[in-house]
Amino acid sequence: MPRLALLFILLLAGCSAATRYTINVNVLSFIPQNQRTLTIPSGSGSLLFPGANQEGLLVPLPIQLDILERGQILVIANLTNTGDSTFSGNYELRLAPENDSNVNDNSGGDFGVGAGNFSVPVGTSREITINLTLSDTQNKNALDLIRRGSFRVAIRIGASSSGGTLTLNQGRISATGRPFAVIK
């Protein structure tokens, strides 16, 4: 009996209030390989990608942590100029609650983070990176959204060009926290 009690105590010691878990979600795993490139037509305008309409991509977290302390969002994409003039514009990562059907209207809880501008000369490509640290002091609105569980994500591209493409190369969301709340 004492051996069983010792084994039980050792098992409990492996999962304490100080134990942290990190969930890594490969967002590209939700997008088929043949749908990871957006063709941007000639002219000026704004496009949302991925998502056939304005709903973006639903990202379900595989498990929920009771206390989510920090996280990171990383998106890496290539912009390629396929036209005959400079391909320029801006981009923004859009996040929304799971039940928001339009991640681009600033209504229903959606918002933008990680914005930037680009300019791609004729016949070349440029990599864009959105790398966001999420905490109670940095990008708190994004961390609060991820704390809820499933959410929607998309990239909004505003472009002026005679043609181009956006290809998603990497999309990762990680969240670190504790699996249970501790009474203090």
Helices and strands as residue ranges (DSSP letters): H 2-13, E 21-26, G 27-30, G 33-35, E 37-40, E 43-49, E 57-59, E 67-81, E 87-97, E 111-120, E 125-134, H 140-147, E 151-161, E 164-178
